[in-house]
């Protein structure tokens, strides 16, 4: 799977069912070559237009499932 494949998937939190945002970057362990975390840009909606949120880092072990269209994560925001 390529990073570009991941970037087109919705990121959904299984705790509350909300769409968190889009993948804009990844952190990689340089020694092992493994993905450490995904960097998520918050969803753009009416309220975030006035309140610019910061990016969210989701660690790889917080991912519960990578599906065809969705990445399910379990995090508390």
PyMOL commands that place a pseudoatom at each C-alpha (Angstrom):
pseudoatom trace, name=CA, resn=UNK, resi=1, chain=A, elem=C, hetatm=0, pos=[0.000, 0.000, 0.000]
pseudoatom trace, name=CA, resn=UNK, resi=2, chain=A, elem=C, hetatm=0, pos=[1.227, 3.480, -0.845]
pseudoatom trace, name=CA, resn=UNK, resi=3, chain=A, elem=C, hetatm=0, pos=[0.914, 6.674, 1.157]
pseudoatom trace, name=CA, resn=UNK, resi=4, chain=A, elem=C, hetatm=0, pos=[-1.262, 8.096, -1.612]
pseudoatom trace, name=CA, resn=UNK, resi=5, chain=A, elem=C, hetatm=0, pos=[-3.684, 5.178, -1.053]
pseudoatom trace, name=CA, resn=UNK, resi=6, chain=A, elem=C, hetatm=0, pos=[-3.928, 6.040, 2.652]
pseudoatom trace, name=CA, resn=UNK, resi=7, chain=A, elem=C, hetatm=0, pos=[-4.455, 9.746, 1.976]
pseudoatom trace, name=CA, resn=UNK, resi=8, chain=A, elem=C, hetatm=0, pos=[-7.733, 9.084, 0.159]
pseudoatom trace, name=CA, resn=UNK, resi=9, chain=A, elem=C, hetatm=0, pos=[-9.307, 7.213, 3.072]
pseudoatom trace, name=CA, resn=UNK, resi=10, chain=A, elem=C, hetatm=0, pos=[-11.532, 8.767, 5.739]
pseudoatom trace, name=CA, resn=UNK, resi=11, chain=A, elem=C, hetatm=0, pos=[-10.170, 8.601, 9.294]
pseudoatom trace, name=CA, resn=UNK, resi=12, chain=A, elem=C, hetatm=0, pos=[-12.973, 7.623, 11.691]
pseudoatom trace, name=CA, resn=UNK, resi=13, chain=A, elem=C, hetatm=0, pos=[-12.726, 7.379, 15.473]
pseudoatom trace, name=CA, resn=UNK, resi=14, chain=A, elem=C, hetatm=0, pos=[-14.462, 4.208, 16.718]
pseudoatom trace, name=CA, resn=UNK, resi=15, chain=A, elem=C, hetatm=0, pos=[-15.102, 5.815, 20.115]
pseudoatom trace, name=CA, resn=UNK, resi=16, chain=A, elem=C, hetatm=0, pos=[-17.528, 8.463, 18.844]
pseudoatom trace, name=CA, resn=UNK, resi=17, chain=A, elem=C, hetatm=0, pos=[-17.949, 7.618, 15.136]
pseudoatom trace, name=CA, resn=UNK, resi=18, chain=A, elem=C, hetatm=0, pos=[-16.703, 11.033, 13.994]
pseudoatom trace, name=CA, resn=UNK, resi=19, chain=A, elem=C, hetatm=0, pos=[-14.620, 11.646, 10.896]
pseudoatom trace, name=CA, resn=UNK, resi=20, chain=A, elem=C, hetatm=0, pos=[-11.366, 13.096, 12.227]
pseudoatom trace, name=CA, resn=UNK, resi=21, chain=A, elem=C, hetatm=0, pos=[-9.804, 14.471, 9.072]
pseudoatom trace, name=CA, resn=UNK, resi=22, chain=A, elem=C, hetatm=0, pos=[-7.343, 13.691, 6.300]
pseudoatom trace, name=CA, resn=UNK, resi=23, chain=A, elem=C, hetatm=0, pos=[-3.814, 12.311, 6.354]
pseudoatom trace, name=CA, resn=UNK, resi=24, chain=A, elem=C, hetatm=0, pos=[-1.337, 15.011, 5.409]
pseudoatom trace, name=CA, resn=UNK, resi=25, chain=A, elem=C, hetatm=0, pos=[1.903, 13.333, 6.492]
pseudoatom trace, name=CA, resn=UNK, resi=26, chain=A, elem=C, hetatm=0, pos=[3.443, 10.326, 8.231]
pseudoatom trace, name=CA, resn=UNK, resi=27, chain=A, elem=C, hetatm=0, pos=[6.269, 9.882, 10.723]
pseudoatom trace, name=CA, resn=UNK, resi=28, chain=A, elem=C, hetatm=0, pos=[8.664, 7.043, 9.973]
pseudoatom trace, name=CA, resn=UNK, resi=29, chain=A, elem=C, hetatm=0, pos=[11.163, 5.303, 12.243]
pseudoatom trace, name=CA, resn=UNK, resi=30, chain=A, elem=C, hetatm=0, pos=[14.350, 5.897, 10.272]
pseudoatom trace, name=CA, resn=UNK, resi=31, chain=A, elem=C, hetatm=0, pos=[16.170, 2.887, 11.736]
pseudoatom trace, name=CA, resn=UNK, resi=32, chain=A, elem=C, hetatm=0, pos=[13.408, 0.312, 11.211]
pseudoatom trace, name=CA, resn=UNK, resi=33, chain=A, elem=C, hetatm=0, pos=[11.587, 1.899, 8.268]
pseudoatom trace, name=CA, resn=UNK, resi=34, chain=A, elem=C, hetatm=0, pos=[8.188, 1.499, 9.983]
pseudoatom trace, name=CA, resn=UNK, resi=35, chain=A, elem=C, hetatm=0, pos=[5.391, 4.043, 10.102]
pseudoatom trace, name=CA, resn=UNK, resi=36, chain=A, elem=C, hetatm=0, pos=[5.240, 5.482, 13.642]
pseudoatom trace, name=CA, resn=UNK, resi=37, chain=A, elem=C, hetatm=0, pos=[2.230, 7.766, 13.270]
pseudoatom trace, name=CA, resn=UNK, resi=38, chain=A, elem=C, hetatm=0, pos=[-0.129, 9.510, 10.886]
pseudoatom trace, name=CA, resn=UNK, resi=39, chain=A, elem=C, hetatm=0, pos=[-0.438, 13.296, 10.887]
pseudoatom trace, name=CA, resn=UNK, resi=40, chain=A, elem=C, hetatm=0, pos=[-4.060, 14.330, 10.408]
pseudoatom trace, name=CA, resn=UNK, resi=41, chain=A, elem=C, hetatm=0, pos=[-5.346, 17.695, 9.254]
pseudoatom trace, name=CA, resn=UNK, resi=42, chain=A, elem=C, hetatm=0, pos=[-8.636, 18.456, 11.026]
pseudoatom trace, name=CA, resn=UNK, resi=43, chain=A, elem=C, hetatm=0, pos=[-11.849, 18.503, 8.981]
pseudoatom trace, name=CA, resn=UNK, resi=44, chain=A, elem=C, hetatm=0, pos=[-12.756, 21.850, 7.496]
pseudoatom trace, name=CA, resn=UNK, resi=45, chain=A, elem=C, hetatm=0, pos=[-16.202, 22.976, 8.540]
pseudoatom trace, name=CA, resn=UNK, resi=46, chain=A, elem=C, hetatm=0, pos=[-17.940, 26.229, 9.398]
pseudoatom trace, name=CA, resn=UNK, resi=47, chain=A, elem=C, hetatm=0, pos=[-16.680, 26.327, 12.988]
pseudoatom trace, name=CA, resn=UNK, resi=48, chain=A, elem=C, hetatm=0, pos=[-13.074, 25.440, 12.154]
pseudoatom trace, name=CA, resn=UNK, resi=49, chain=A, elem=C, hetatm=0, pos=[-13.011, 28.382, 9.724]
pseudoatom trace, name=CA, resn=UNK, resi=50, chain=A, elem=C, hetatm=0, pos=[-12.945, 30.706, 12.740]
pseudoatom trace, name=CA, resn=UNK, resi=51, chain=A, elem=C, hetatm=0, pos=[-10.938, 28.400, 15.003]
pseudoatom trace, name=CA, resn=UNK, resi=52, chain=A, elem=C, hetatm=0, pos=[-7.890, 27.051, 13.244]
pseudoatom trace, name=CA, resn=UNK, resi=53, chain=A, elem=C, hetatm=0, pos=[-7.232, 23.665, 14.837]
pseudoatom trace, name=CA, resn=UNK, resi=54, chain=A, elem=C, hetatm=0, pos=[-3.855, 22.098, 15.028]
pseudoatom trace, name=CA, resn=UNK, resi=55, chain=A, elem=C, hetatm=0, pos=[-2.862, 18.895, 13.305]
pseudoatom trace, name=CA, resn=UNK, resi=56, chain=A, elem=C, hetatm=0, pos=[-3.462, 15.627, 15.166]
pseudoatom trace, name=CA, resn=UNK, resi=57, chain=A, elem=C, hetatm=0, pos=[-0.901, 12.849, 15.475]
pseudoatom trace, name=CA, resn=UNK, resi=58, chain=A, elem=C, hetatm=0, pos=[-2.332, 9.329, 15.526]
pseudoatom trace, name=CA, resn=UNK, resi=59, chain=A, elem=C, hetatm=0, pos=[0.115, 6.624, 16.538]
pseudoatom trace, name=CA, resn=UNK, resi=60, chain=A, elem=C, hetatm=0, pos=[0.181, 3.477, 14.431]
pseudoatom trace, name=CA, resn=UNK, resi=61, chain=A, elem=C, hetatm=0, pos=[-0.856, 1.265, 17.372]
pseudoatom trace, name=CA, resn=UNK, resi=62, chain=A, elem=C, hetatm=0, pos=[-4.089, 3.326, 17.685]
pseudoatom trace, name=CA, resn=UNK, resi=63, chain=A, elem=C, hetatm=0, pos=[-5.260, 2.088, 14.277]
pseudoatom trace, name=CA, resn=UNK, resi=64, chain=A, elem=C, hetatm=0, pos=[-7.774, -0.725, 14.670]
pseudoatom trace, name=CA, resn=UNK, resi=65, chain=A, elem=C, hetatm=0, pos=[-8.553, -1.436, 11.002]
pseudoatom trace, name=CA, resn=UNK, resi=66, chain=A, elem=C, hetatm=0, pos=[-7.619, -0.214, 7.534]
pseudoatom trace, name=CA, resn=UNK, resi=67, chain=A, elem=C, hetatm=0, pos=[-10.494, -0.820, 5.173]
pseudoatom trace, name=CA, resn=UNK, resi=68, chain=A, elem=C, hetatm=0, pos=[-11.113, -0.088, 1.508]
pseudoatom trace, name=CA, resn=UNK, resi=69, chain=A, elem=C, hetatm=0, pos=[-12.462, 3.432, 2.148]
pseudoatom trace, name=CA, resn=UNK, resi=70, chain=A, elem=C, hetatm=0, pos=[-11.907, 4.036, 5.876]
pseudoatom trace, name=CA, resn=UNK, resi=71, chain=A, elem=C, hetatm=0, pos=[-9.192, 3.866, 8.511]
pseudoatom trace, name=CA, resn=UNK, resi=72, chain=A, elem=C, hetatm=0, pos=[-10.658, 3.140, 11.952]
pseudoatom trace, name=CA, resn=UNK, resi=73, chain=A, elem=C, hetatm=0, pos=[-8.762, 4.505, 14.922]
pseudoatom trace, name=CA, resn=UNK, resi=74, chain=A, elem=C, hetatm=0, pos=[-9.364, 4.424, 18.663]
pseudoatom trace, name=CA, resn=UNK, resi=75, chain=A, elem=C, hetatm=0, pos=[-8.286, 7.708, 20.264]
pseudoatom trace, name=CA, resn=UNK, resi=76, chain=A, elem=C, hetatm=0, pos=[-9.610, 10.214, 22.772]
pseudoatom trace, name=CA, resn=UNK, resi=77, chain=A, elem=C, hetatm=0, pos=[-9.428, 13.808, 21.606]
for i in range(1, 77): cmd.bond("trace and resi %d" % i, "trace and resi %d" % (i + 1))
show_as sticks, trace
zoom trace
